[in-house]
Amino acid sequence: MTDKLITIAQFNDSMEAEMAKQLLADNGIEAVVTGQNTANIYSGLPALGNVELQTLESRARQAKEILESQKEHEQ
């Protein structure tokens, strides 16, 4: 069985996505950010959710829980 990358979150800017990626890395989950080139090309304009955070399907549930927990602490 091959573990594939799936999108677990979308962001309007690459900095926010990179911070989420680092949070996951701090918790032992590897992730990648895609779409940041589009956001950079059109800097100053909202990326409209084109920046995506992806991780392996087997770690997706845990990654989403970590991100959700962080959101709750920020509120």
PyMOL Python script that loads the backbone (N, CA, C, O; Angstrom):
from pymol import cmd

cmd.read_pdbstr("""\
ATOM      1  N   MET A   1       0.844  -1.191   0.000  1.00  0.00           N
ATOM      2  CA  MET A   1       0.000   0.000   0.000  1.00  0.00           C
ATOM      3  C   MET A   1       0.879   1.241   0.000  1.00  0.00           C
ATOM      4  O   MET A   1       1.789   1.362   0.820  1.00  0.00           O
ATOM      5  N   THR A   2       0.612   2.150  -0.905  1.00  0.00           N
ATOM      6  CA  THR A   2       1.378   3.381  -1.008  1.00  0.00           C
ATOM      7  C   THR A   2       0.632   4.491  -0.294  1.00  0.00           C
ATOM      8  O   THR A   2      -0.564   4.700  -0.496  1.00  0.00           O
ATOM      9  N   ASP A   3       1.371   5.193   0.544  1.00  0.00           N
ATOM     10  CA  ASP A   3       0.802   6.326   1.257  1.00  0.00           C
ATOM     11  C   ASP A   3       0.920   7.560   0.374  1.00  0.00           C
ATOM     12  O   ASP A   3       2.025   7.915  -0.038  1.00  0.00           O
ATOM     13  N   LYS A   4      -0.189   8.218   0.076  1.00  0.00           N
ATOM     14  CA  LYS A   4      -0.145   9.371  -0.817  1.00  0.00           C
ATOM     15  C   LYS A   4      -0.306  10.668  -0.028  1.00  0.00           C
ATOM     16  O   LYS A   4      -0.786  10.669   1.106  1.00  0.00           O
ATOM     17  N   LEU A   5       0.105  11.768  -0.652  1.00  0.00           N
ATOM     18  CA  LEU A   5      -0.069  13.087  -0.053  1.00  0.00           C
ATOM     19  C   LEU A   5      -1.506  13.540  -0.252  1.00  0.00           C
ATOM     20  O   LEU A   5      -2.083  13.376  -1.327  1.00  0.00           O
ATOM     21  N   ILE A   6      -2.072  14.111   0.799  1.00  0.00           N
ATOM     22  CA  ILE A   6      -3.402  14.708   0.690  1.00  0.00           C
ATOM     23  C   ILE A   6      -3.383  16.098   1.314  1.00  0.00           C
ATOM     24  O   ILE A   6      -2.583  16.378   2.207  1.00  0.00           O
ATOM     25  N   THR A   7      -4.258  16.951   0.841  1.00  0.00           N
ATOM     26  CA  THR A   7      -4.363  18.315   1.361  1.00  0.00           C
ATOM     27  C   THR A   7      -5.142  18.293   2.669  1.00  0.00           C
ATOM     28  O   THR A   7      -6.246  17.753   2.743  1.00  0.00           O
ATOM     29  N   ILE A   8      -4.546  18.892   3.702  1.00  0.00           N
ATOM     30  CA  ILE A   8      -5.210  18.939   5.006  1.00  0.00           C
ATOM     31  C   ILE A   8      -5.663  20.340   5.380  1.00  0.00           C
ATOM     32  O   ILE A   8      -6.474  20.510   6.291  1.00  0.00           O
ATOM     33  N   ALA A   9      -5.141  21.351   4.679  1.00  0.00           N
ATOM     34  CA  ALA A   9      -5.538  22.731   4.973  1.00  0.00           C
ATOM     35  C   ALA A   9      -5.202  23.620   3.785  1.00  0.00           C
ATOM     36  O   ALA A   9      -4.291  23.328   3.011  1.00  0.00           O
ATOM     37  N   GLN A  10      -5.953  24.711   3.654  1.00  0.00           N
ATOM     38  CA  GLN A  10      -5.694  25.709   2.618  1.00  0.00           C
ATOM     39  C   GLN A  10      -5.515  27.060   3.290  1.00  0.00           C
ATOM     40  O   GLN A  10      -6.150  27.359   4.302  1.00  0.00           O
ATOM     41  N   PHE A  11      -4.640  27.869   2.711  1.00  0.00           N
ATOM     42  CA  PHE A  11      -4.314  29.167   3.287  1.00  0.00           C
ATOM     43  C   PHE A  11      -4.333  30.234   2.200  1.00  0.00           C
ATOM     44  O   PHE A  11      -4.218  29.943   1.009  1.00  0.00           O
ATOM     45  N   ASN A  12      -4.481  31.473   2.646  1.00  0.00           N
ATOM     46  CA  ASN A  12      -4.473  32.592   1.715  1.00  0.00           C
ATOM     47  C   ASN A  12      -3.085  33.166   1.500  1.00  0.00           C
ATOM     48  O   ASN A  12      -2.881  33.946   0.570  1.00  0.00           O
ATOM     49  N   ASP A  13      -2.112  32.793   2.351  1.00  0.00           N
ATOM     50  CA  ASP A  13      -0.744  33.232   2.107  1.00  0.00           C
ATOM     51  C   ASP A  13       0.252  32.164   2.536  1.00  0.00           C
ATOM     52  O   ASP A  13      -0.020  31.346   3.416  1.00  0.00           O
ATOM     53  N   SER A  14       1.407  32.197   1.891  1.00  0.00           N
ATOM     54  CA  SER A  14       2.390  31.146   2.109  1.00  0.00           C
ATOM     55  C   SER A  14       3.020  31.211   3.496  1.00  0.00           C
ATOM     56  O   SER A  14       3.425  30.175   4.025  1.00  0.00           O
ATOM     57  N   MET A  15       3.114  32.383   4.096  1.00  0.00           N
ATOM     58  CA  MET A  15       3.705  32.508   5.430  1.00  0.00           C
ATOM     59  C   MET A  15       2.871  31.746   6.462  1.00  0.00           C
ATOM     60  O   MET A  15       3.416  31.036   7.307  1.00  0.00           O
ATOM     61  N   GLU A  16       1.574  31.896   6.386  1.00  0.00           N
ATOM     62  CA  GLU A  16       0.666  31.190   7.294  1.00  0.00           C
ATOM     63  C   GLU A  16       0.794  29.671   7.116  1.00  0.00           C
ATOM     64  O   GLU A  16       0.796  28.918   8.090  1.00  0.00           O
ATOM     65  N   ALA A  17       0.899  29.244   5.867  1.00  0.00           N
ATOM     66  CA  ALA A  17       1.054  27.817   5.581  1.00  0.00           C
ATOM     67  C   ALA A  17       2.389  27.285   6.105  1.00  0.00           C
ATOM     68  O   ALA A  17       2.452  26.176   6.634  1.00  0.00           O
ATOM     69  N   GLU A  18       3.438  28.065   5.961  1.00  0.00           N
ATOM     70  CA  GLU A  18       4.752  27.656   6.454  1.00  0.00           C
ATOM     71  C   GLU A  18       4.764  27.544   7.981  1.00  0.00           C
ATOM     72  O   GLU A  18       5.424  26.665   8.537  1.00  0.00           O
ATOM     73  N   MET A  19       4.041  28.426   8.649  1.00  0.00           N
ATOM     74  CA  MET A  19       3.953  28.350  10.113  1.00  0.00           C
ATOM     75  C   MET A  19       3.219  27.076  10.535  1.00  0.00           C
ATOM     76  O   MET A  19       3.609  26.428  11.507  1.00  0.00           O
ATOM     77  N   ALA A  20       2.173  26.719   9.817  1.00  0.00           N
ATOM     78  CA  ALA A  20       1.445  25.485  10.111  1.00  0.00           C
ATOM     79  C   ALA A  20       2.329  24.267   9.836  1.00  0.00           C
ATOM     80  O   ALA A  20       2.304  23.296  10.592  1.00  0.00           O
ATOM     81  N   LYS A  21       3.102  24.319   8.765  1.00  0.00           N
ATOM     82  CA  LYS A  21       4.030  23.237   8.438  1.00  0.00           C
ATOM     83  C   LYS A  21       5.041  23.053   9.563  1.00  0.00           C
ATOM     84  O   LYS A  21       5.348  21.923   9.946  1.00  0.00           O
ATOM     85  N   GLN A  22       5.560  24.161  10.095  1.00  0.00           N
ATOM     86  CA  GLN A  22       6.534  24.085  11.183  1.00  0.00           C
ATOM     87  C   GLN A  22       5.909  23.514  12.447  1.00  0.00           C
ATOM     88  O   GLN A  22       6.545  22.745  13.168  1.00  0.00           O
ATOM     89  N   LEU A  23       4.659  23.892  12.717  1.00  0.00           N
ATOM     90  CA  LEU A  23       3.948  23.341  13.869  1.00  0.00           C
ATOM     91  C   LEU A  23       3.859  21.820  13.751  1.00  0.00           C
ATOM     92  O   LEU A  23       4.088  21.102  14.724  1.00  0.00           O
ATOM     93  N   LEU A  24       3.530  21.341  12.572  1.00  0.00           N
ATOM     94  CA  LEU A  24       3.450  19.898  12.369  1.00  0.00           C
ATOM     95  C   LEU A  24       4.830  19.254  12.526  1.00  0.00           C
ATOM     96  O   LEU A  24       4.955  18.195  13.140  1.00  0.00           O
ATOM     97  N   ALA A  25       5.855  19.886  11.977  1.00  0.00           N
ATOM     98  CA  ALA A  25       7.217  19.352  12.105  1.00  0.00           C
ATOM     99  C   ALA A  25       7.622  19.264  13.567  1.00  0.00           C
ATOM    100  O   ALA A  25       8.267  18.300  13.980  1.00  0.00           O
ATOM    101  N   ASP A  26       7.244  20.270  14.351  1.00  0.00           N
ATOM    102  CA  ASP A  26       7.549  20.267  15.790  1.00  0.00           C
ATOM    103  C   ASP A  26       6.877  19.098  16.499  1.00  0.00           C
ATOM    104  O   ASP A  26       7.302  18.689  17.580  1.00  0.00           O
ATOM    105  N   ASN A  27       5.828  18.567  15.885  1.00  0.00           N
ATOM    106  CA  ASN A  27       5.094  17.431  16.448  1.00  0.00           C
ATOM    107  C   ASN A  27       5.395  16.125  15.706  1.00  0.00           C
ATOM    108  O   ASN A  27       4.662  15.145  15.842  1.00  0.00           O
ATOM    109  N   GLY A  28       6.469  16.118  14.927  1.00  0.00           N
ATOM    110  CA  GLY A  28       6.924  14.903  14.273  1.00  0.00           C
ATOM    111  C   GLY A  28       6.192  14.508  13.011  1.00  0.00           C
ATOM    112  O   GLY A  28       6.264  13.352  12.593  1.00  0.00           O
ATOM    113  N   ILE A  29       5.485  15.447  12.391  1.00  0.00           N
ATOM    114  CA  ILE A  29       4.742  15.144  11.165  1.00  0.00           C
ATOM    115  C   ILE A  29       5.336  15.956  10.017  1.00  0.00           C
ATOM    116  O   ILE A  29       5.373  17.186  10.063  1.00  0.00           O
ATOM    117  N   GLU A  30       5.797  15.250   8.992  1.00  0.00           N
ATOM    118  CA  GLU A  30       6.321  15.928   7.809  1.00  0.00           C
ATOM    119  C   GLU A  30       5.163  16.405   6.944  1.00  0.00           C
ATOM    120  O   GLU A  30       4.153  15.719   6.792  1.00  0.00           O
ATOM    121  N   ALA A  31       5.334  17.590   6.384  1.00  0.00           N
ATOM    122  CA  ALA A  31       4.311  18.161   5.514  1.00  0.00           C
ATOM    123  C   ALA A  31       4.992  19.000   4.445  1.00  0.00           C
ATOM    124  O   ALA A  31       6.156  19.379   4.583  1.00  0.00           O
ATOM    125  N   VAL A  32       4.263  19.284   3.389  1.00  0.00           N
ATOM    126  CA  VAL A  32       4.760  20.148   2.320  1.00  0.00           C
ATOM    127  C   VAL A  32       3.732  21.229   2.028  1.00  0.00           C
ATOM    128  O   VAL A  32       2.528  21.035   2.200  1.00  0.00           O
ATOM    129  N   VAL A  33       4.239  22.376   1.580  1.00  0.00           N
ATOM    130  CA  VAL A  33       3.385  23.490   1.180  1.00  0.00           C
ATOM    131  C   VAL A  33       3.438  23.578  -0.336  1.00  0.00           C
ATOM    132  O   VAL A  33       4.517  23.583  -0.928  1.00  0.00           O
ATOM    133  N   THR A  34       2.274  23.647  -0.961  1.00  0.00           N
ATOM    134  CA  THR A  34       2.204  23.770  -2.416  1.00  0.00           C
ATOM    135  C   THR A  34       1.419  25.031  -2.774  1.00  0.00           C
ATOM    136  O   THR A  34       0.589  25.508  -2.000  1.00  0.00           O
ATOM    137  N   GLY A  35       1.701  25.554  -3.956  1.00  0.00           N
ATOM    138  CA  GLY A  35       0.954  26.707  -4.451  1.00  0.00           C
ATOM    139  C   GLY A  35       1.525  28.040  -4.029  1.00  0.00           C
ATOM    140  O   GLY A  35       0.950  29.078  -4.358  1.00  0.00           O
ATOM    141  N   GLN A  36       2.646  28.053  -3.304  1.00  0.00           N
ATOM    142  CA  GLN A  36       3.181  29.327  -2.842  1.00  0.00           C
ATOM    143  C   GLN A  36       3.711  30.173  -3.991  1.00  0.00           C
ATOM    144  O   GLN A  36       3.766  31.397  -3.866  1.00  0.00           O
ATOM    145  N   ASN A  37       4.104  29.561  -5.106  1.00  0.00           N
ATOM    146  CA  ASN A  37       4.565  30.351  -6.249  1.00  0.00           C
ATOM    147  C   ASN A  37       3.438  31.199  -6.816  1.00  0.00           C
ATOM    148  O   ASN A  37       3.661  32.349  -7.194  1.00  0.00           O
ATOM    149  N   THR A  38       2.251  30.656  -6.880  1.00  0.00           N
ATOM    150  CA  THR A  38       1.095  31.424  -7.351  1.00  0.00           C
ATOM    151  C   THR A  38       0.845  32.602  -6.427  1.00  0.00           C
ATOM    152  O   THR A  38       0.568  33.712  -6.884  1.00  0.00           O
ATOM    153  N   ALA A  39       0.943  32.358  -5.130  1.00  0.00           N
ATOM    154  CA  ALA A  39       0.722  33.438  -4.168  1.00  0.00           C
ATOM    155  C   ALA A  39       1.788  34.513  -4.312  1.00  0.00           C
ATOM    156  O   ALA A  39       1.488  35.699  -4.181  1.00  0.00           O
ATOM    157  N   ASN A  40       3.022  34.118  -4.580  1.00  0.00           N
ATOM    158  CA  ASN A  40       4.107  35.089  -4.731  1.00  0.00           C
ATOM    159  C   ASN A  40       3.973  35.902  -6.011  1.00  0.00           C
ATOM    160  O   ASN A  40       4.267  37.097  -6.017  1.00  0.00           O
ATOM    161  N   ILE A  41       3.536  35.271  -7.090  1.00  0.00           N
ATOM    162  CA  ILE A  41       3.374  35.967  -8.366  1.00  0.00           C
ATOM    163  C   ILE A  41       2.341  37.085  -8.223  1.00  0.00           C
ATOM    164  O   ILE A  41       2.508  38.177  -8.766  1.00  0.00           O
ATOM    165  N   TYR A  42       1.283  36.794  -7.491  1.00  0.00           N
ATOM    166  CA  TYR A  42       0.207  37.758  -7.332  1.00  0.00           C
ATOM    167  C   TYR A  42       0.249  38.390  -5.946  1.00  0.00           C
ATOM    168  O   TYR A  42      -0.791  38.592  -5.319  1.00  0.00           O
ATOM    169  N   SER A  43       1.450  38.702  -5.470  1.00  0.00           N
ATOM    170  CA  SER A  43       1.570  39.278  -4.129  1.00  0.00           C
ATOM    171  C   SER A  43       0.757  40.564  -4.043  1.00  0.00           C
ATOM    172  O   SER A  43       0.666  41.336  -4.998  1.00  0.00           O
ATOM    173  N   GLY A  44       0.188  40.759  -2.904  1.00  0.00           N
ATOM    174  CA  GLY A  44      -0.687  41.905  -2.702  1.00  0.00           C
ATOM    175  C   GLY A  44      -2.143  41.561  -2.933  1.00  0.00           C
ATOM    176  O   GLY A  44      -3.036  42.271  -2.472  1.00  0.00           O
ATOM    177  N   LEU A  45      -2.382  40.481  -3.643  1.00  0.00           N
ATOM    178  CA  LEU A  45      -3.737  40.006  -3.869  1.00  0.00           C
ATOM    179  C   LEU A  45      -3.943  38.739  -3.058  1.00  0.00           C
ATOM    180  O   LEU A  45      -3.001  37.964  -2.893  1.00  0.00           O
ATOM    181  N   PRO A  46      -5.129  38.506  -2.555  1.00  0.00           N
ATOM    182  CA  PRO A  46      -5.353  37.264  -1.815  1.00  0.00           C
ATOM    183  C   PRO A  46      -5.178  36.054  -2.735  1.00  0.00           C
ATOM    184  O   PRO A  46      -5.579  36.076  -3.899  1.00  0.00           O
ATOM    185  N   ALA A  47      -4.575  35.008  -2.190  1.00  0.00           N
ATOM    186  CA  ALA A  47      -4.324  33.805  -2.980  1.00  0.00           C
ATOM    187  C   ALA A  47      -5.580  32.940  -3.106  1.00  0.00           C
ATOM    188  O   ALA A  47      -5.582  31.948  -3.836  1.00  0.00           O
ATOM    189  N   LEU A  48      -6.627  33.309  -2.408  1.00  0.00           N
ATOM    190  CA  LEU A  48      -7.905  32.622  -2.482  1.00  0.00           C
ATOM    191  C   LEU A  48      -7.797  31.132  -2.179  1.00  0.00           C
ATOM    192  O   LEU A  48      -8.407  30.302  -2.854  1.00  0.00           O
ATOM    193  N   GLY A  49      -7.018  30.808  -1.162  1.00  0.00           N
ATOM    194  CA  GLY A  49      -6.925  29.430  -0.725  1.00  0.00           C
ATOM    195  C   GLY A  49      -6.072  28.553  -1.619  1.00  0.00           C
ATOM    196  O   GLY A  49      -6.165  27.327  -1.547  1.00  0.00           O
ATOM    197  N   ASN A  50      -5.242  29.152  -2.462  1.00  0.00           N
ATOM    198  CA  ASN A  50      -4.424  28.370  -3.388  1.00  0.00           C
ATOM    199  C   ASN A  50      -3.178  27.776  -2.751  1.00  0.00           C
ATOM    200  O   ASN A  50      -2.526  26.929  -3.360  1.00  0.00           O
ATOM    201  N   VAL A  51      -2.834  28.196  -1.550  1.00  0.00           N
ATOM    202  CA  VAL A  51      -1.681  27.646  -0.862  1.00  0.00           C
ATOM    203  C   VAL A  51      -2.179  26.493   0.003  1.00  0.00           C
ATOM    204  O   VAL A  51      -3.016  26.672   0.887  1.00  0.00           O
ATOM    205  N   GLU A  52      -1.645  25.309  -0.273  1.00  0.00           N
ATOM    206  CA  GLU A  52      -2.144  24.111   0.412  1.00  0.00           C
ATOM    207  C   GLU A  52      -1.059  23.469   1.259  1.00  0.00           C
ATOM    208  O   GLU A  52       0.121  23.488   0.909  1.00  0.00           O
ATOM    209  N   LEU A  53      -1.482  22.903   2.375  1.00  0.00           N
ATOM    210  CA  LEU A  53      -0.606  22.136   3.246  1.00  0.00           C
ATOM    211  C   LEU A  53      -0.978  20.674   3.070  1.00  0.00           C
ATOM    212  O   LEU A  53      -2.136  20.290   3.236  1.00  0.00           O
ATOM    213  N   GLN A  54       0.023  19.857   2.730  1.00  0.00           N
ATOM    214  CA  GLN A  54      -0.228  18.447   2.472  1.00  0.00           C
ATOM    215  C   GLN A  54       0.660  17.576   3.355  1.00  0.00           C
ATOM    216  O   GLN A  54       1.786  17.943   3.690  1.00  0.00           O
ATOM    217  N   THR A  55       0.128  16.427   3.718  1.00  0.00           N
ATOM    218  CA  THR A  55       0.885  15.433   4.468  1.00  0.00           C
ATOM    219  C   THR A  55       0.460  14.049   4.006  1.00  0.00           C
ATOM    220  O   THR A  55      -0.485  13.902   3.232  1.00  0.00           O
ATOM    221  N   LEU A  56       1.162  13.045   4.486  1.00  0.00           N
ATOM    222  CA  LEU A  56       0.805  11.682   4.113  1.00  0.00           C
ATOM    223  C   LEU A  56      -0.575  11.328   4.652  1.00  0.00           C
ATOM    224  O   LEU A  56      -0.952  11.735   5.750  1.00  0.00           O
ATOM    225  N   GLU A  57      -1.306  10.579   3.873  1.00  0.00           N
ATOM    226  CA  GLU A  57      -2.670  10.204   4.239  1.00  0.00           C
ATOM    227  C   GLU A  57      -2.723   9.519   5.607  1.00  0.00           C
ATOM    228  O   GLU A  57      -3.676   9.709   6.363  1.00  0.00           O
ATOM    229  N   SER A  58      -1.709   8.731   5.918  1.00  0.00           N
ATOM    230  CA  SER A  58      -1.685   8.017   7.202  1.00  0.00           C
ATOM    231  C   SER A  58      -1.509   8.935   8.403  1.00  0.00           C
ATOM    232  O   SER A  58      -1.808   8.538   9.529  1.00  0.00           O
ATOM    233  N   ARG A  59      -1.029  10.159   8.182  1.00  0.00           N
ATOM    234  CA  ARG A  59      -0.809  11.110   9.278  1.00  0.00           C
ATOM    235  C   ARG A  59      -1.820  12.262   9.250  1.00  0.00           C
ATOM    236  O   ARG A  59      -1.778  13.147  10.106  1.00  0.00           O
ATOM    237  N   ALA A  60      -2.716  12.251   8.280  1.00  0.00           N
ATOM    238  CA  ALA A  60      -3.625  13.385   8.071  1.00  0.00           C
ATOM    239  C   ALA A  60      -4.516  13.668   9.271  1.00  0.00           C
ATOM    240  O   ALA A  60      -4.665  14.824   9.666  1.00  0.00           O
ATOM    241  N   ARG A  61      -5.111  12.634   9.858  1.00  0.00           N
ATOM    242  CA  ARG A  61      -6.012  12.861  10.983  1.00  0.00           C
ATOM    243  C   ARG A  61      -5.286  13.515  12.153  1.00  0.00           C
ATOM    244  O   ARG A  61      -5.782  14.475  12.742  1.00  0.00           O
ATOM    245  N   GLN A  62      -4.127  12.999  12.481  1.00  0.00           N
ATOM    246  CA  GLN A  62      -3.340  13.559  13.575  1.00  0.00           C
ATOM    247  C   GLN A  62      -2.922  15.000  13.256  1.00  0.00           C
ATOM    248  O   GLN A  62      -2.964  15.866  14.130  1.00  0.00           O
ATOM    249  N   ALA A  63      -2.524  15.254  12.019  1.00  0.00           N
ATOM    250  CA  ALA A  63      -2.113  16.599  11.619  1.00  0.00           C
ATOM    251  C   ALA A  63      -3.266  17.588  11.745  1.00  0.00           C
ATOM    252  O   ALA A  63      -3.082  18.698  12.243  1.00  0.00           O
ATOM    253  N   LYS A  64      -4.448  17.189  11.297  1.00  0.00           N
ATOM    254  CA  LYS A  64      -5.619  18.058  11.405  1.00  0.00           C
ATOM    255  C   LYS A  64      -5.945  18.365  12.863  1.00  0.00           C
ATOM    256  O   LYS A  64      -6.315  19.490  13.196  1.00  0.00           O
ATOM    257  N   GLU A  65      -5.808  17.370  13.727  1.00  0.00           N
ATOM    258  CA  GLU A  65      -6.071  17.575  15.157  1.00  0.00           C
ATOM    259  C   GLU A  65      -5.095  18.583  15.746  1.00  0.00           C
ATOM    260  O   GLU A  65      -5.489  19.428  16.549  1.00  0.00           O
ATOM    261  N   ILE A  66      -3.834  18.504  15.358  1.00  0.00           N
ATOM    262  CA  ILE A  66      -2.825  19.446  15.853  1.00  0.00           C
ATOM    263  C   ILE A  66      -3.155  20.866  15.386  1.00  0.00           C
ATOM    264  O   ILE A  66      -3.105  21.808  16.176  1.00  0.00           O
ATOM    265  N   LEU A  67      -3.487  21.014  14.117  1.00  0.00           N
ATOM    266  CA  LEU A  67      -3.828  22.333  13.586  1.00  0.00           C
ATOM    267  C   LEU A  67      -5.076  22.899  14.262  1.00  0.00           C
ATOM    268  O   LEU A  67      -5.132  24.087  14.582  1.00  0.00           O
ATOM    269  N   GLU A  68      -6.065  22.051  14.475  1.00  0.00           N
ATOM    270  CA  GLU A  68      -7.308  22.488  15.123  1.00  0.00           C
ATOM    271  C   GLU A  68      -7.045  22.906  16.560  1.00  0.00           C
ATOM    272  O   GLU A  68      -7.598  23.901  17.026  1.00  0.00           O
ATOM    273  N   SER A  69      -6.215  22.166  17.260  1.00  0.00           N
ATOM    274  CA  SER A  69      -5.859  22.496  18.635  1.00  0.00           C
ATOM    275  C   SER A  69      -5.160  23.855  18.691  1.00  0.00           C
ATOM    276  O   SER A  69      -5.414  24.652  19.595  1.00  0.00           O
ATOM    277  N   GLN A  70      -4.288  24.112  17.730  1.00  0.00           N
ATOM    278  CA  GLN A  70      -3.595  25.402  17.681  1.00  0.00           C
ATOM    279  C   GLN A  70      -4.582  26.534  17.459  1.00  0.00           C
ATOM    280  O   GLN A  70      -4.466  27.588  18.085  1.00  0.00           O
ATOM    281  N   LYS A  71      -5.562  26.328  16.566  1.00  0.00           N
ATOM    282  CA  LYS A  71      -6.590  27.355  16.313  1.00  0.00           C
ATOM    283  C   LYS A  71      -7.350  27.686  17.589  1.00  0.00           C
ATOM    284  O   LYS A  71      -7.609  28.854  17.879  1.00  0.00           O
ATOM    285  N   GLU A  72      -7.706  26.654  18.351  1.00  0.00           N
ATOM    286  CA  GLU A  72      -8.461  26.869  19.582  1.00  0.00           C
ATOM    287  C   GLU A  72      -7.644  27.665  20.601  1.00  0.00           C
ATOM    288  O   GLU A  72      -8.205  28.481  21.332  1.00  0.00           O
ATOM    289  N   HIS A  73      -6.345  27.443  20.659  1.00  0.00           N
ATOM    290  CA  HIS A  73      -5.480  28.177  21.596  1.00  0.00           C
ATOM    291  C   HIS A  73      -5.317  29.621  21.184  1.00  0.00           C
ATOM    292  O   HIS A  73      -5.088  30.478  22.037  1.00  0.00           O
ATOM    293  N   GLU A  74      -5.429  29.919  19.894  1.00  0.00           N
ATOM    294  CA  GLU A  74      -5.283  31.281  19.396  1.00  0.00           C
ATOM    295  C   GLU A  74      -6.520  32.136  19.645  1.00  0.00           C
ATOM    296  O   GLU A  74      -6.445  33.365  19.637  1.00  0.00           O
ATOM    297  N   GLN A  75      -7.646  31.488  19.863  1.00  0.00           N
ATOM    298  CA  GLN A  75      -8.906  32.248  20.043  1.00  0.00           C
ATOM    299  C   GLN A  75      -9.086  32.696  21.439  1.00  0.00           C
ATOM    300  O   GLN A  75     -10.085  33.342  21.757  1.00  0.00           O
TER     301      GLN A  75
END
""", "prot")
cmd.dss("prot")
cmd.show_as("cartoon", "prot")
cmd.util.cbc("prot")
cmd.orient("prot")
